Structure formats: structure tokens, C-alpha cells
Amino acid sequence: MVVDDEVLVSIRDREGREVAVLARIWTGKILRDHLEMAGHLAAVVGTVRDPQHVEPDAMPERERLYRQGAGPSRWLLVVVSFEQQPGRVITAVANRKDPKLWKP
């Protein structure tokens, strides 16, 4: 049984902000919607700590963090919400396309 707010991992992002990966989001959303992410929690943690590219999300107080060559595809996209403290990973997905604002 997974406790609703069980923290799987607590991370400091590139700006020193605390970010949590909650069990209910990892198993109840990310793995349910993106089964290819199974076995890639360490890549998510690495992307939050040291992204190669950062873009604002369409929603306020959220960021899109990208890391190339991490996870099961060309890019790993991790969306973090800072609408609460600590921040939370709210999704992680493999992506073949370059981020919209990416300049190699």
C-alpha cells in the first residue's frame, strides 16, 4: 500500500530548491500514463538536479526540465510544480523531439 504523501526521493534542484517525487504521483500518474518510465527514476532525479535545458510551463509556477540522453528516449522531460513547498515532480515523459526553445 502506498501512503498518499510518501516521498520516494527528495532532491535539490539547480537553484537549491527542494523537490519531492511522491509515490502517489510516480506510481499513480507517471507509471500509469508512461509505462516506459519504469526503471528511470534515477534519470528523473538527475534531470531535476542538472537539466540541460529549462523552459517555463504553460501553467504558472511550473518548469519544464529537459535532459538529453537520459531515460528511455532522446530527451527526458520532467515537469516540476512549485505551487507548494517542497516543489513536486508532477510528470516525466520520454520525448524524441527537441524542446521548443532548444538552441543546440
C-alpha positions as CSV (number, residue, x, y, z in Angstrom):
1,M,0.0,0.0,0.0
2,V,1.3,3.5,-0.9
3,V,0.8,6.3,1.5
4,D,-0.6,9.4,-0.3
5,D,2.3,11.7,0.5
6,E,5.1,9.2,0.8
7,V,8.3,10.8,-0.6
8,L,10.3,8.4,-2.8
9,V,13.1,10.9,-3.3
10,S,13.9,14.4,-2.1
11,I,16.1,16.4,-4.5
12,R,17.7,19.9,-4.5
13,D,17.3,21.5,-8.0
14,R,19.9,23.7,-9.7
15,E,18.7,26.7,-7.6
16,G,18.8,24.8,-4.3
17,R,15.0,24.4,-4.0
18,E,13.7,21.2,-2.5
19,V,11.8,19.0,-5.0
20,A,10.0,15.8,-4.0
21,V,9.0,12.8,-6.0
22,L,5.8,11.5,-4.3
23,A,4.9,7.8,-4.5
24,R,1.3,8.5,-5.5
25,I,2.5,10.6,-8.4
26,W,5.2,8.3,-9.5
27,T,3.1,5.1,-9.4
28,G,-0.4,6.6,-9.8
29,K,0.3,9.0,-12.7
30,I,3.7,8.8,-14.3
31,L,4.0,5.0,-14.5
32,R,0.3,4.6,-15.2
33,D,0.4,7.1,-18.1
34,H,4.0,6.5,-19.2
35,L,5.0,2.9,-18.6
36,E,8.2,3.4,-20.5
37,M,9.4,5.4,-17.4
38,A,9.6,2.3,-15.3
39,G,13.2,1.9,-14.2
40,H,14.1,5.5,-14.9
41,L,13.6,7.2,-11.5
42,A,17.3,7.9,-11.3
43,A,17.2,9.7,-14.7
44,V,14.3,11.9,-13.4
45,V,16.4,12.7,-10.3
46,G,19.4,13.6,-12.5
47,T,17.2,15.8,-14.7
48,V,15.9,17.8,-11.7
49,R,19.4,18.2,-10.3
50,D,21.1,19.2,-13.5
51,P,18.9,19.8,-16.5
52,Q,20.4,20.6,-19.9
53,H,17.5,22.9,-20.8
54,V,14.8,24.7,-18.9
55,E,11.6,26.2,-20.2
56,P,8.6,27.7,-18.4
57,D,5.5,25.6,-18.4
58,A,2.1,26.9,-19.7
59,M,0.9,26.8,-16.1
60,P,2.4,29.4,-13.7
61,E,4.8,28.3,-11.0
62,R,5.8,25.2,-13.1
63,E,9.0,24.5,-15.0
64,R,9.8,22.0,-17.8
65,L,13.2,20.4,-17.3
66,Y,14.9,18.5,-20.1
67,R,17.9,16.2,-20.2
68,Q,19.2,14.7,-23.5
69,G,20.2,11.0,-23.5
70,A,18.5,10.3,-20.1
71,G,15.6,7.9,-19.8
72,P,14.1,5.7,-22.5
73,S,14.2,8.1,-25.4
74,R,16.2,11.0,-26.9
75,W,15.1,13.5,-24.3
76,L,13.6,13.2,-20.8
77,L,11.1,15.9,-19.9
78,V,10.3,16.4,-16.2
79,V,7.7,19.0,-15.1
80,V,8.1,20.4,-11.6
81,S,5.4,22.4,-9.8
82,F,6.4,25.0,-7.2
83,E,2.8,25.7,-6.3
84,Q,3.5,24.1,-3.0
85,Q,6.6,23.5,-0.8
86,P,8.5,21.5,-1.4
87,G,8.2,21.5,-5.2
88,R,6.9,18.3,-6.8
89,V,7.6,16.4,-9.9
90,I,4.2,16.2,-11.5
91,T,5.1,14.3,-14.6
92,A,8.0,12.7,-16.5
93,V,7.9,11.6,-20.1
94,A,10.2,10.4,-22.8
95,N,10.4,12.6,-25.9
96,R,12.0,12.2,-29.3
97,K,11.6,15.8,-30.3
98,D,13.8,18.7,-29.3
99,P,12.3,21.1,-26.7
100,K,10.5,24.1,-28.4
101,L,13.1,26.7,-27.3
102,W,16.2,24.5,-27.6
103,K,19.2,26.0,-29.3
104,P,22.0,23.5,-29.8
